[in-house]
């Protein structure tokens, strides 16, 4: 996948960016023996940005590259037990007009997962991972999940785990944004929920609690209006997610609602750029070779800074989509976004696109 283009904007020192975003990868798999399948993956992702001054002269560049390699092994122990084991390697590199003390770093990880069915209706999965990050040291993370499928089409589930996230080179060094003093995120999460699958439709409700140390977020300086990456020492996110879907007269409808309580545990302020309330409704139907769909999204207000003094209003958008299947290989699709031409922002002073239209042609072999 490759995206290439340029962006023009109002700026005193720089007012144009030429960018390239590219992802290239390859995967190969084979059965070593009857119950052992091995997979190798290699890939590279690029994010290149060149900045230009108002007179079109070159001003600066910031190019980051990530190389990935992984080896995944899947062992079928029995009909009810599947074991996964593997290792991966990631190398990040940065090339910029501004020179940094470090311009590359690696992360190597080893992991294993177990997926098991205990008795007829109980399912468990457990995972364990060890990472060695060149910049931040060793970390051990894991997850444990359980699901019980009841006879009446209702399932009960619970998950617990912890995670580690190192700041990217963009977080650390991107011009006028990066912060080389960033620390990695560490989090623990617990989730529980109920799900139902019935003749009339499906539904699900989940509740979760997450504690995060050194949450990486974007903060705006109220004096210079420049954005920078910062750590929030202790953050907490509690939420409830609900979803219900059904089919009526050939139409597929799905209603979802998210209620969020994101807060800074040190100041009790709301975490920036997170809406507390989200409501969405999606409707779709196929008429032979023609697909039609619509989506309505409503989000509440949010704050754009850690002090909660800059508020961004909530909004409602309506999107339409359609597709025509010429045959099993070719498809023509169209999307009309922001049908009501709503003027809204998700980041203070940065307007989102008004009414916009896309047409695309797809080929699938």
N, C-alpha and C positions, 0 to 999 in steps of 0.2 A: 504494500500500500504506500502510495506517495501523494502528498499534498504540497503544492508549491504556489506561491502567490506573493502579493505585497499589500501592505496596509498603509494608508495615508491618514495622518491625524494632525491636530494643531499642536505645535511645540515650538519653543523658542530656540532650542539647540539641536533637536532632532525631530523630524516630522515624517519620516518614512521608514518602514521596516520591510525587508525582503526575507521571506521565510521558506524553509523546506522542512517538512515533517515526513519521515520515511520509516517504514518497518519492513524488514525482509527476514524470512525464516524458512527452515526446512525441517521436516520430520521423517523419521524412518522407524518402522516397527517390524519385529519378527518373533515367531514362537521358537524359543530355545528348545523347550520340550513341551509336552502336552499341556502342563499346567503352569508354564512360566512364559509370560510375554514380556519382551523387553522393548523399550522405546527410547530413541535418541532424538533430541531436539537441539537445533542451533539457530541463533537469530541475532539480528542487530537492529537497533532503533536509533534514529538520528533526530535531533532538534536543532536546526541551524537558524540563526538570526543575524542579519546584517542591518545596521542602523545608518541612516543618511541624514545629513544636515539640510536646512532649507534650500541651500544652493545646489543640492544633489551631490555634494561631495561626500565621500565615505567618512563615517564618524567612528564606528566601532563594530565589533562582531562578538557573538557569544554562541559557540557551537558545542553541544554536548552529545556524546555517543555512549550507548550502552550495548555491550556484548553479552549474550546469554548462551549457556550450554546446560543441558540437563540430561540425566540418565534415569529413567523410570522403569521399575520392574514390578510386574503384577503376578502374584502367586495365588492360584486358586487352591486353597487348602482342602476345601470340601464344598458341597453345595451351599453351606451356610456360612462359610468363612472365607474372606478375601484379604490377603495381606499385600500391602504396597510398600516398597522400599526404594530409595533412590538418593541421588545427590544432584546439586546444581551449583553453577559457578556464574557469577556476574561481575563484569568489569565496567566501571564508569570512567569516562574520560571527558575532559573539558579543554577546549581550545578557544582562547579569547585574546583580544587586544590588550586586556589587562592581565598581567601575570600574577599567578597565585603560588603560594608555597607548595600546595599539592595540586596536581592536575590529573591524577588518576587514583582509583582505589578499587579494591576487590571485595567480594563477599562470597564465601563458600559455605554451603549448607548441606547437611545430611538429615534425612527425615524418614519416618516410617508411619504407616497408617494401617489400622485394622478395622474392617467392616464385618460385623457378625450378626446373624439372626439367632437369638436365644429363644427357644421354644417357638411357638407358632406366631406369636403376635408381638414379641419384643425384639427390637433392633438396637444395636449399639455401634458406635464408631469412636475410635480413640486415635489420636495422633501425637507424635512427639518430634520436635525439630531442634537441631543445634546449628547455630550460625557463628561463623568467625568473620567479623567485619574488620577490615584493615584499619579503619579510622576509629571504631568505637568498641572493639573487643568482642568477647564471646557472649552469646545469649542463648538460653534454652526456653522454648515455647511449646505449648501443647494445647490440645482440645479434647473434651469428652462429651459425647452426645448420646441421648437415649430417646427412643420413640416407641410408643405402645399403640397398636392399631386395635381398636375396639370393634366388636362385631357389628355395631350399629352405624358404621361409617364414620366414626369419630376417632381421632388420633390425639394422643397427649405426647408432648415433646419437651425436652429440656436440654440445654447446652451450657457448657462452661469452658472457658479457655483464656489464655493470655497471648499477647502479641507484642512484637517489636518492629519499629519502623524507623529506619535511618533517614535523615534528611537527604534529599537529592542534591546534585550539584547545582541545579537551578535554585533550590532553596538556599544553598550556601553562598553562591557566587554570582547569580544573575545580576547584571549591572543595575544599580539604583533600586535593588530589591533584596538581593541575597544577604544572608547574615552568617559569616563564617564561625560564629560562636554558638550556633544552634546545637542542641542536644537531641538525641534520638527519642522518639515517643516509646513509652511502655504502657500497656493497658491490660486490664482484666475485664472480662465480660461474663454476664450470666443472662440466659434467655430461657423463657418458658412459654408454652402456648398450647392452643387447641386448634384442630383443623377438622373439617367435615367434608365428606364427599357423598352426596345424595342424588336421587333421581332428578330432583328439581334444580340442583346446582352445587356449587362448592363455596365454602367459607373458611376463614382462618383469622385467628386473633393471636398476636404475640406481644409479650411484654419483655423489656430488656433493661439492663442496668450496666453501664460501662464506666469505669474509673480510668482516667488517662493522666499519666505524669508526662510533663513537657510536651503538651499538645502543640503541634506546629500549625500556626495560623498566619494570615496576612493582616498586617496592621498599618493604618494610615497615620502619618505624622500630621497633626492638626495645623502645624505652622507651615511646613513645606508642601503638604499634600502628596508627598511621596509615599509609596507603599513599601513595606519591608516584611520579611519573614521573622517571626518571633515565637518563642516558647511561652505557653501558659503553664505555669508550674504544676497546678493540680486542677483538672477538669472532670466534670461528671455529666454524663448524658443518660437520661432516663426516657423511655419512650414506649408507646403502645401503637402497634400497627394492626389494622383490620382490613379485611378484604372479603367481598361477597360477589359471586358471579352466577349468572343464570342465562338460560336461553328462552326467548319468548317470541313466537311467531317467526322463527328463523333468525332473529337478531340475537347476537351475543353481547350481553351487558356486564360490565364489571365496575363496581364502586369500591374505592379504597380510601381510607382515612389514616393519617399519621398524626399523633399527638406527641410532642417532643418537649422535654425540659432540659435544655443544655445550659449548664452554668459553670462559672469559674468558682471553684470551692474556696479560693483564697479571698475573693472579694464579693462573692454571691451575685455577681453580675451575669447577665446572659452572655453566652459565647457568641462572638460576632458571626454574622452572615448565616444564621440558622433560623428559619421560620419555625415557630412553635406549632402551627396548625397547617396541615395540607389536606386538601380534599380533591379527589380526581374521579372522573367518570369516563369510561370508554365504551363505545358502541360500535359494532361492526357486523357486516353481513356480506355473503357472497351471492351473486346472481349469475350463475353459470361461470363465464370467464371473467366477470367483473367483480372486484372487491371494493366495498365502500366502508369508510370508517370515520369516526369523529371522536375527539378527546377534549374534555373540559378540565382545566386545572385551576384550582384556587389555592393561593398561599397567603398566610398572614404576614404581618410586618416582621422586620428583623432589624437588628442594630449593626452598624458598619464599623464600630470601634469597640475596643475592650472596655471603655468607660461607660458605654451605653448612652452617649450623648448625641449620637448621629443615628436617626431612625430612618429606615427605608420602608415605604408604605407597602402593604400587601397588594395583590392583583389577581385578576381572573383572565385567563386566555382560552380561546377556542381554536382548535386546529382541525382541519379536514384532510382526508387522504383518500386516494383511489388507486386502483391498479387494474390493468387489462392483461390477461394471459393469452398471448398469441398461440402458444403451444406449450409443451412441457419444458422447453428451453428458454423462450423469450418472454419478457414481461416489460410493459411500459407502466411506470408509476408516476403519480403526481401528488404533491403536498401543498396545501395552502395553510400557512402558519399565521397565527395571530389574526384570525379572521376579522375581529372587531377593531383592528388597528389600535390596540391598547398601548398607551404610552406608560411604560413601567421600567423599573430598575431592580436589579438584584444586588448591585454594588452602587453605592452612593456616587452620583454625578456621571455614571456610565449608563447611558440609555440602551435598553435592549432593542432589537430590531422590531420595526413596525410590521405591517402586513407584508408577507413575502411568499414567494411561489417557487417551487422546485419541480422540475421534470427530469426523470432519469430513465434509462433503458438498462435492463438487467439480462444477462445471459448466464444460465446455470447448466452445466453439463451433467 
